[in-house]
């Protein structure tokens, strides 16, 4: 195992995508775990999916902060730097002025970039959103990290960004035939624009790390799920359709496998990584990429069967629900891949950690949340 070189206690941390699924859960866990941490959350709260869920995530953050929320703004949390342990700025990372101002005023020591336009299929419909958020937005983050080392920023002992952690994706593996997917594999054949932007993030991060000494770690997330997740993900979208009595489409006639990873495992992995800025590799670059996945791919038909059982158990669906009448097997969609399967050996070796939440347990928690949230 590696020796950790960053103590998050008392650190100033920027988390982009803070109203998002992973970002909000990360912020909540950091606040619980480190009593004196300061977090600046940035999110544009766009309407790619239900804004109400994003607002409710921020409300949960406010509940955790309790009476230390500071002067609450529109989203129930403080919007003034220095007013609370968690401060929220509504802004787009593609807006250079927003990012520069945040870095100048907050002076982050750790940056976690989770803001992105997600979704493989949507990248075919709306490519502009991916170029803006995933390329221009990430470039702005890199530039802000680069300039955090400028001489005029060295005020009150500030030494600049100690570690940049950013979200990549299992989508970078594209049509890779070798499984499980390893970070040592060649990933030069993306099958979607989304995947191409995420691979570009890794390349940009490496260049900036080499040129400007920004310690950076990319995390390839594998099919993240859980309570208060993204409605565009299969488990959530299927549930919405089944509740409405609509038919769900299972792609590639059910012959797909996904390495479903519970959100709490993702958060634990991110925190572990945050605490260890990479050492120099053989090329003298402080750069690293890890997979974070459950290391246990599940067939989509089996996944849907477990989901159905848990939805019935939680009272979301009636016990006599005719599932077969609401299921349609269809061909593969453009941009999709047949299997995702994470090799997490480096994560285990370096941090002594691997995701391990069983799919049934995770879907049970989602089903219970869904019942409570939607009634």
LODREN-247883 format. One record per residue: residue in one letter; x, y, z of N, C-alpha, C, O in turn. Coordinates in steps of 0.001 Angstrom, whole numbers, plus 500000, padded with zeros to 6 digits. Example, Ala and Ser with C-alpha at 12.3 -4.5 7.8 and 13.67 -1.06 7.14 Angstrom:
BEGIN
A513190494310507800512300495500507800513200496700507800514236496681508465 S512850497750507080513670498940507140512900500030507870513409501138508039 
***
This chain:
BEGIN
X500830498798500000500000500000500000500864501250500000501964501265500551 X500350502286499379501072503549499319500877504336500612499844504222501271 X501868505122500960501744506035502091501037507297501625501448507926500649 X499982507661502320499234508848501932500018510103502285500685510155503319 X499939511107501431500748512310501627499908513589501729500452514693501739 X498593513434501805497716514601501981496732514306503112495970513342503039 X496749515128504146495779515042505230494652516019504908494869517231504879 X493455515498504667492344516343504253491781517205505386490993518116505134 X492172516929506611491725517754507731492215519184507541493411519418507369 X491299520128507572491669521528507449491957521987506035492293523152505822 X491832521084505052492132521457503664490977522233503032489818522113503428 X491346523028502040490356523701501191490224522883499909491196522680499181 X489001522416499648488755521495498543487675522055497622486585522402498076 X487977522142496341486947522476495349486409521172494776487172520302494355 X485080521048494765484417519913494122483488520469493053482500521130493372 X483796520206491788482881520615490724481865519493490509482142518324490779 X480687519870490019479615518885489926479056518556491300478623517430491543 X479063519537492204478714519297493602477238518990493820476874518435494857 X476379519343492859474961518991492969474667517691492233473527517228492208 X475696517106491636475543515861490904475504514661491822475644514790493038 X475315513508491245475156512270492006476401511945492832476332511829494056 X477533511800492151478761511463492874479253512659493681479678512504494826 X479199513851493089479716515041493750479041515343495066479713515648496051 X477716515262495103476998515568496343477286514530497413477449514872498585 X477351513259497018477672512207497988479097512349498517479357512084499691 X480016512765497651481382513008498090481426514145499103482059514018500151 X480765515246498800480755516398499710480170516022501061480705516413502099 X479086515273501059478463514859502320479409514013503161479517514204504373 X480086513087502517480995512213503263482203512983503784482654512734504902 X482728513905503001483864514712503447483482515568504654484266515709505592 X482284516134504628481826516965505745481660516128507008482009516569508103 X481130514926506853480963514033508012482302513589508584482470513498509800 X483245513317507701484497512678508111485538513670508613486338513336509487 X485539514883508071486567515866508426485884517138508946485328517920508174 X485937517324510244485157518401510874485627519795510490484852520750510561 X486884519927510085487403521266509775487736521450508299488445522388507935 X487229520562507448487455520717506019486600521869505486485515522137506002 X487095522539504457486327523592503795486135523190502334487097522888501627 X484885523192501900484560522745500539483852523854499779482902524464500270 X484338524099498570483644524998497651483066524136496539483802523572495730 X481744524040496506481072523254495480480651524138494317480113525227494517 X480897523669493108480511524409491898479640523499491040479971522333490825 X478526524039490553477636523258489687476737524230488939476294525228489507 X476463523948487666475564524834486926474097524434487065473211525115486547 X473840523317487772472475522844488043471640522868486754470547523435486719 X472169522248485710471450522267484429470276521293484437470099520524485382 X469492521337483389468271520541483343468424519295482465467450518833481871 X469632518757482383469837517494481663468935516412482255468409515569481528 X468759516441483573467729515635484223467114516459485347467545517587485589 X466135515928486022465314516609487018466133517489487969466899516985488790 X465961518793487847466677519738488705466261519568490165467042519847491075 X465032519111490383464557518909491747465428517953492535465659518163493725 X465917516902491885466800515947492562468106516632492947468633516393494034 X468626517472492076469868518190492368469681519134493551470543519221494425 X468561519834493575468280520741494690468133519960495990468599520410497037 X467493518802495936467311517994497138468639517457497664468814517305498873 X469572517171496762470902516745497215471573517858498015472192517602499048 X471448519097497529472031520232498246471324520455499582471951520873500555 X470019520177499631469292520285500893469806519261501901469901519550503093 X470136518064501418470704517042502308472044517499502858472369517235504015 X472817518180502035474086518752502514473824519765503620474530519792504628 X472816520588503429472463521586504439472049520923505742472380521410506824 X471328519815505642470896519093506844472097518542507617472112518553508848 X473087518069506893474296517547507545475053518669508228475590518481509320 X475104519830507600475783520985508192475041521511509419475653522107510305 X473725521293509475472935521752510607472931523260510713472717523957509722 X473170523771511919473131525223512120474408525901511654474570527110511820 X475318525125511069476564525693510561476498525934509054477522526066508383 X475273525989508541475088526164507105475447527575506660475665527810505471 X475513528526507607475805529911507250474559530599506717473440530187507020 X474746531632505935473625532364505337473164531621504091473821531652503050 X472027530954504218471548530093503138471120530906501924470436531923502038 X471545530425500759471141531055499511469989530305498880469220529632499567 X469874530423497578468756529831496846468630528331497049467521527798497059 X469754527645497212469735526188497279469850525649498709470101524460498907 X469670526510499689469657526066501076471013525972501727471120525609502898 X472062526297500974473420526287501512474056527655501255473580528427500422 X475131527940501978475772529241501853476376529432500466476846528482499840 X476354530675500002476972531019498722478066532067498909478465532743497960 X478546532192500150479584533177500470480811532471501015480732531817502055 X481946532588500333483178531936500759483563532411502153483591533609502432 X483859531444503025484236531750504403483074531723505370483262531839506581 X481856531570504832480654531624505664480297530266506266479578530212507264 X480781529172505684480407527835506115481464526843505661482310527164504827 X481413525627506217482344524578505781482037524120504360482909523588503672 X480792524327503921480439524047502538479793525282501940478794525790502450 X480374525753500855479844526915500153479561526497498715480344525770498104 X478440526962498185478024526556496843477997527749495893477469528813496217 X478573527546494724478514528550493662477808527931492460478233526891491955 X476735528566492005476095528114490774476847528734489605476830529950489414 X477492527900488841478277528404487731478717527277486826478711526111487220 X479094527623485623479495526664484604481016526619484542481659527661484416 X481600525428484628483061525338484575483598525774483224484789526058483096 X482728525832482199483154526328480887483273527851480866483756528425479890 X482836528497481934482962529952482070484270530243482805484357530079484022 X485273530669482063486620530860482630486599531843483806487316531653484788 X485786532880483706485742533892484770485253533285486085485757533628487154 X484276532388486006483745531730487210484833530913487895484999530979489113 X485565530150487110486600529278487669487764530094488221488237529828489326 X488222531067487478489344531886487950489002532603489248489829532674490157 X487799533128489338487361533829490540487304532870491733487730533212492836 X486781531685491501486687530685492575488070530307493094488286530234494304 X489003530068492178490362529694492582491060530858493293491737530658494301 X490894532059492769491558533224493363491063533502494778491851533824495667 X489759533378494980489194533717496284489315532573497293489558532812498475 X489147531341496832489112530192497740490486529578497983490741529034499057 X491362529660497006492710529098497079492689527602497463493133527231498550 X492175526760496571492047525335496891493394524624496957494332524948496229 X493457523646497852494642522795497943494417521455497264495364520819496801 X493162521028497204492777519817496480491595520171495589490678520874496014 X491619519681494350490531519933493405490010518590492907490781517734492473 X488681518415492975488049517201492455487067517621491368486024518207491658 X487402517321490123486561517732488999485624516592488599486028515631487945 X484358516726489011483342515743488669482301516331487718481441515608487214 X482377517630487473481430518275486554481704517792485132482845517792484668 X480650517386484461480787516917483078479401516735482502478418516606483232 X479334516725481193478104516293480547478211514793480385479069514290479660 X477324514082481073477391512623481096476451512022480063475624512714479468 X476599510716479867475691509982479005476259509700477623476696510609476919 X476246508430477247476762508032475938475784508404474830476169509025473839 X474520508026474998473546508233473918473257509712473687473065510139472549 X473227510492474762472932511925474629474040512649473861473799513699473264 X475251512092473875476359512735473157476140512687471651476727513476470911 X475304511773471199474971511698469777473951512788469423473976513358468332 X473053513059470380471998514048470151472469515486470345472031516386469629 X473350515701471299473737517070471659475249517169471883475690517381473013 X476037517019470832477497517001470991478069518297471555479087518269472246 X477432519432471271477967520717471745478128520741473258479096521299473774 X477173520131473973477222520143475438478466519427475955478999519787477005 X478926518424475227480088517639475652481390518399475405482315518351476216 X481444519087474292482631519890474003482757521022475026483853521324475500 X481638521632475354481655522752476300482079522306477694483027522853478258 X481389521324478250481636520928479637482894520075479785483712520313480674 X483043519087478915484092518086479119485451518499478579486481518026479061 X485463519383477578486745519827477033487086521256477488488116521473478126 X486235522210477166486525523590477564486503523722479089487370524364479682 X485497523102479712485410523164481174486626522574481856487170523169482786 X487060521403481400488222520769482025489496521563481741490374521657482599 X489599522129480547490734523002480232490795524166481222491877524515481694 X489652524766481540489628525875482499490105525439483877490805526183484563 X489724524231484278490187523700485565491702523527485546492385523902486499 X492221522964484474493663522758484367494421524085484389495451524208485052 X493913525061483670494561526370483647494555527022485033495540527632485448 X493446526885485732493360527457487080494336526754488025494971527397488862 X494451525434487886495434524696488698496851525157488357497670525373489251 X497132525304487080498455525753486629498818527101487262499925527279487771 X497889528027487223498184529375487710498087529500489234498393530551489797 X497660528424489892497660528458491368499075528502491920499283528837493086 X500065528158491067501467528184491492502143529519491193503316529700491521 X501429530452490578502025531747490245502493532467491498501895532332492565 X503562533228491358504161533906492510503183534827493220503214534942494445 X502311535486492455501389536429493083500255535746493844499479536409494533 X500158534408493719499129533667494466499658533176495818498886532722496662 X500972533269496019501593532747497241501387533707498410502312534383498860 X500132533744498887499764534610500003499385533744501208498693532737501061 X499836534138502383499526533409503627499925531941503543499222531060504038 X501058531699502911501591530337502861500969529429501822501279528238501786 X500086529963500963499439529144499940500456528708498888501176529533498326 X500506527392498630501490526840497704500873526299496420501564525694495600 X499583526517496248498930526044495032498274524690495224498256524148496329 X497737524148494142496998522887494180497945521723494421498911521528493682 X497659520957495458498499519810495814498085518542495067498893517630494890 X496826518487494629496352517282493937495080517605493163494132518165493714 X495070517249491891493877517331491054493381515914490809494095515077490257 X492152515660491227491494514373490971490340514656490016489580515601490227 X490203513853488978489152514143488000488480512858487528489083511785487525 X487221512993487131486446511854486667486746511555485210486607512414484339 X487159510327484964487188509798483615486013508825483524485011509027484210 X486098507805482722484955506909482555485402505569481985486390505479481257 X484649504535482334484900503224481727484635503259480224485072502367479497 X483927504276479758483619504386478323484873504523477470484835504254476270 X485988504939478077487217505109477292487693503789476697488450503782475726 X487249502658477281487706501363476785487051500997475462487510500085474774 X485984501697475099485362501506473795485034500059473501484407499373474309 X485464499600472338485174498222471920486317497273472267486519496265471590 X487051497590473304488160496761473763487688495317473976486719495086474699 X488350494371473368487943492969473474488532492280474704488013491257475152 X489601492831475244490254492210476401489502492576477675489247493751477937 X489152491577478456488519491836479745489220491009480820489748489940480514 X489241491477482082488715492772482513489549493931481970490708493757481595 X488935495122481935489615496306481440490684496755482426490426496925483618 X491876496942481906492998497385482730493458498772482296493374499124481119 X493938499546483245494457500874482902495731500780482071496210501790481557 X496274499595481937497429499385481060497011499157479613497853499184478715 X495712498932479376495231498664478024495311499914477153495211501038477644 X495491499700475872495444500794474908493987501213474722493120500371474487 X493719502512474828492332502989474719492241504106473671491858505235473974 X492597503766472462492623504750471380491468504583470395491494505156469306 X490451503799470773489354503544469846487995503797470503487218502861470689 X487698505060470859486399505355471482485262505122470494485433505274469284 X484098504751471028482948504510470157481837505534470401480724505374469900 X482135506574471163481175507667471365481951508952471601483115508922472002 X481303510070471353481928511363471622482201511518473114483237512052473508 X481275511052473937481476511117475392482790510437475773483592510999476520 X483005509234475261484234508499475563485462509265475072486485509314475755 X485354509854473898486483510610473343486830511812474221488006512127474407 X485800512489474765486094513643475635486760513195476921487633513890477441 X486362512048477438486962511565478691488416511116478480489273511360479329 X488681510471477363490062510127477037490878511401476840492044511460477231 X490272512412476239490951513696476057491314514320477406492376514924477551 X490428514170478385490731514674479730492008514049480272492848514739480849 X492148512757480087493348512074480567494601512587479861495641512784480490 X494496512799478557495642513296477791495999514727478195497175515052478363 X494994515573478349495234516955478770495861516994480159496795517758480406 X495343516167481061495881516144482423497347515723482413498164516286483142 X497676514742481594499075514298481525499978515422481020501057515656481564 X499524516115479974500329517206479429500547518310480461501661518812480609 X499488518687481171499611519751482177500435519298483376501147520097483984 X500338518025483711501158517501484797502637517547484416503487517933485219 X502926517149483186504307517156482698504855518582482593505990518848482986 X504042519487482062504512520850481817504580521711483076505511522498483251 X503578521554483956503437522507485063503473521861486450503311522546487461 X503684520542486496503861519885487784502597519729488607502671519638489833 X501428519695487956500177519502488690500007518014488983499788517245488047 X500097517576490234499866516155490531498415515802490198497492516419490730 X498207514820489325496839514543488887496535513047488864497390512221488545 X495293512730489210494819511349489179493461511289488502492530511983488912 X493339510464487465492073510253486784491413508977487273492087507984487547 X490093509009487383489344507862487885488319507424486847487406508172486497 X488488506207486365487549505652485398486424504946486154486583503818486621 X485283505633486266484138505097486991483377504096486126483254504265484913 X482869503051486778482100502009486094480652502003486591480394501644487740 X479714502397485738478262502292485928477842502515487385477506501571488100 X477869503768487802477589504126489193476073504202489412475345504758488590 X475610503634490539474181503619490833473959503800492330474893503700493125 X472706504068492702472362504209494109471217505179494310470687505714493336 X470818505420495567469718506342495871470004507754495367471146508212495372 X468946508430494935469054509817494445470070509933493320470808510914493228 X470096508918492471471045508898491364470551509672490153469704510559490258 X471108509309488993470747509993487751469580509286487081469663508088486814 X468485510006486802467323509380486155467598508850484755466814508052484240 X468695509273484126468999508769482786469699507419482815469879506793481770 X470096506963484004470744505656484109469685504553484069468535504772484451 X470083503377483607469118502307483331468263501955484536467041501874484410 X468861501746485693468096501291486857467015502297487242465921501910487651 X467321503585487112466387504657487465465339504830486362464143504925486635 X465804504869485130464892505025484003463933503849483874462748504037483597 X464446502628484075463582501451484040462492501560485104461323501273484843 X462888501977486296461927502092487395460831503089487051459648502814487252 X461224504245486534460229505257486152459230504705485134458024504929485245 X459744503990484155458868503451483114457947502352483654456764502313483318 X458485501470484483457671500386485032456551500933485913455425500435485888 X456875501962486690455859502580487547454727503167486713453567503134487124 X455063503703485543454062504306484658453364503271483773452459503603483007 X453796502015483890453210500973483058453733500965481644453116500375480757 X454871501617481416455466501672480085456422500499479865456804499813480813 X456796500282478630457706499189478282459155499640478380459510500725477919 X459985498805478980461416499108479031462130498360477909461791497221477588 X463118499017477324463896498421476244465233497932476787465991498697477383 X465506496669476578466761496068477036467619495830475798467298495000474947 X468718496580475721469510496610474494470360495359474288470656494613475221 X470733495166473037471501494000472597470803492709473005471447491697473285 X469471492763473034468636491610473369468995491011474736468819489818474982 X469503491881475610469851491449476964471249490888477091471675490519478186 X471979490817475970473313490217475997474401491255476285475410491325475583 X474186492038477302475183493004477759475491492737479219474656492228479968 X476693493087479604477073492985481014477638494326481469478359494997480731 X477294494701482701477768495960483252478353495727484642477848494926485428 X479423496444484913480091496357486213479482497432487128480085498482487350 X478288497155487652477564498123488469478310498412489768478697497494490492 X478506499700490053479301500101491218478492501050492093478049502105491640 X478304500662493348477464501439494265478152502747494631479369502795494813 X477358503802494736477908505151494895478778505290496145479774506012496112 X478432504628497230479258504725498448480653504171498218481629504683498768 X480751503117497402482065502558497066482869503542496216484079503685496390 X482183504213495300482850505218494474483413506331495360484567506732495207 X482595506821496278483014507909497169484209507490498018485155508259498191 X484163506277498543485279505790499357486559505732498524487640506076499002 X486422505293497277487582505250496395488132506633496112489347506833496125 X487246507600495854487682508965495564488431509552496761489478510175496591 X487902509357497959488555509919499150489929509292499356490891509988499678 X490019507987499173491330507332499272492328507958498314493469508233498685 X491894508183497080492777508740496064493137510190496373494278510603496165 X492176510964496866492439512360497212493606512489498180494354513466498136 X493757511507499049494767511572500107496162511158499646497105511161500437 X496294510804498377497596510394497866497865511022496498497430510501495471 X498578512138496494499027512711495228500092511777494652500963511311495387 X500035511498493351500955510513492773502427510889492934502799512061492897 X503244509864493113504696510056493047505090510137491571504290509821490691 X506307510554491313506769510607489928506848509202489346507352508282489990 X506345509043488118506471507753487451507811507666486731508680508517486919 X507974506641485911509262506430485247509622507552484290510780507700483898 X508613508351483911508858509485483025508974510806483773509027511878483170 X509011510709485093509149511915485906507877512730486016507926513928486294 X506724512081485797505433512777485818504590512268486985504469511061487194 X504020513184487729503174512817488880501729512626488396500862513472488615 X501508511511487747500263511256487037499849509802487233500682508896487195 X498534509591487446498045508231487665496600508134487191495862509119487215 X496201506933486759494811506653486402494415505327487047495170504356487008 X493210505298487646492699504078488273491306503757487740490547504653487371 X490984502468487706489605502025487543488948501994488919489580501600489899 X487679502411488999486885502149490195485602501476489748484676502125489262 X485563500162489920484406499367489537484248498200490495485123497937491320 X483135497510490383482827496441491330483556495145491027483542494217491836 X484208495076489843484979493893489469484090492645489396484527491529489675 X482820492875489011481855491769488985480721492090488016479631492456488458 X480947491962486701479915492331485730478678491441485830478770490237486071 X477517492073485637476239491377485767475482491492484443475414492567483848 X474918490377483993474105490382482778472891491278482983472289491287484056 X472534492037481935471433492998482058470108492331482423469319492907483172 X469855491151481916468607490457482261468585490081483728467546490177484380 X469725489653484254469800489343485688469642490610486520468980490607487558 X470256491688486053470136492976486732468680493429486807468209493859487860 X467971493330485679466570493746485633465713492862486536464772493345487166 X466028491590486602465277490674487466465448491046488944464479491057489703 X466683491349489340466929491762490722466240493084491018465652493258492085 X466313494020490068465659495318490238464161495131490450463578495739491348 X463540494293489628462108494049489744461768493493491128460815493946491762 X462531492529491587462283491929492897462359492965494014461519492983494914 X463367493823493948463542494817495007462483495913494940462075496443495974 X462033496258493732460967497252493601459660496719494175458899497468494786 X459399495438493982458202494823494565458338494756496083457391495055496811 X459512494364496554459746494258498000459570495601498699459064495662499820 X459995496696498024459901498035498630458516498647498463458246499721499001 X457634497974497721456298498505497526456191499515496407455185500215496284 X457242499593495580457199500503494436456302499931493353455552500662492706 X456381498612493157455528497903492213454674496887492962455109496366493989 X453462496591492472452619495586493124453194494176492951453942493909492010 X452831493282493874453379491928493848452998491160492582453736490275492150 X451850491494491987451393490776490791451760491504489497451136491279488461 X452774492377489555453150493159488373453575492232487239454400491339487430 X453006492452486062453310491614484886454557492168484196454467492972483268 X455686491732484657456945492271484151457169491911482684457618492746481898 X456861490687482321457115490228480953456374491083479921456844491260478797 X455222491603480314454440492418479391455031493811479200454611494552478311 X455989494158480020456582495504479965458068495458479606458812496396479891 X458485494379478991459894494199478638460014493966477141459280493162476567 X460951494680476511461202494509475077462702494386474839463479495249475247 X463097493316474181464500493108473847464774493731472483464104493403471504 X465750494625472417466018495375471183467506495325470847468313494952471698 X467891495700469600469308495664469202470151496683469974469631497566470657 X471447496529469841472398497437470478472242498853469940471992499055468752 X472394499842470840472332501246470455473710501736470004474725501238470490 X473763502706469082475048503276468678475782503865469892475188504555470719 X477071503580469975477875504137471058477973503247472276478811503478473148 X477115502216472352477149501312473498478205500220473306478671499978472192 X478570499573474401479488498440474352478828497252475037477918497420475850 X479294496047474703478647494836475228478985494577476690478123494155477462 X480235494828477075480671494477478430481500495605479027482323496218478347 X481270495868480305482224496682481075482646495845482287481810495241482960 X483935495821482547484475494935483589485788495539484063486760495594483310 X485813495986485299486970496722485815488003495813486464487676495014487341 X489237495938486031490374495376486760490788496418487796491294497483487441 X490577496114489067490866497085490133492101496689490943492288497150492069 X492933495839490365494143495386491067495024496547491529495451496541492683 X495320497550490683496142498668491153495507499431492320496208499868493233 X494190499588492289493486500269493384493650499483494681493890500067495737 X493522498167494602493700497319495782495134497372496291495372497483497494 X496082497293495371497489497283495763497914498602496405498668498612497379 X497428499712495854497876501026496324497126501523497553497682502269498359 X495841501106497702495024501656498782494386500599499687493758500940500689 X494544499323499339493921498281500149492408498344500101491733497959501056 X491875498830498989490428499019498877489930498549497520490600498729496504 X488755497948497514488031497669496270486544497739496568486110497348497652 X485751498237495614484297498249495800483781496835496052484267495878495447 X482795496700496946482320495353497260480835495277497592480373494250498089 X480074496347497328478640496300497630477931495396496623477991495657495421 X477254494329497090476525493448496168475412494222495455474818495135496028 X475139493853494212474138494559493414472777494542494102472090495564494126 X472385493427494650471065493342495296470968494314496467469947494978496644 X472019494394497255472017495317498396471896496766497924471146497550498506 X472622497116496884472580498475496374471230498821495769470710499913495994 X470654497893494997469349498138494391468246498176495452467249498879495287 X468424497420496543467452497476497645467434498868498256466366499397498563 X468603499461498435468675500816498996468064501826498036467381502760498458 X468312501637496744467703502525495760466183502411495792465490503428495792 X465651501174495821464207500956495802463536501591497017462465502187496905 X464175501459498177463618502065499396463618503590499281462649504250499656 X464720504142498756464767505598498554463695506040497589463024507043497831 X463517505311496491462540505672495472461138505713496073460360506628495802 X460826504703496899459509504645497538459300505848498457458225506449498465 X460323506194499227460206507322500144460122508664499392459397509574499795 X460870508758498313460966510042497581459724510304496743459198511417496726 X459256509261496043458143509458495114456801508967495678455738509259495130 X456877508218496777455648507742497396455066506495496754454027506002497194 
***
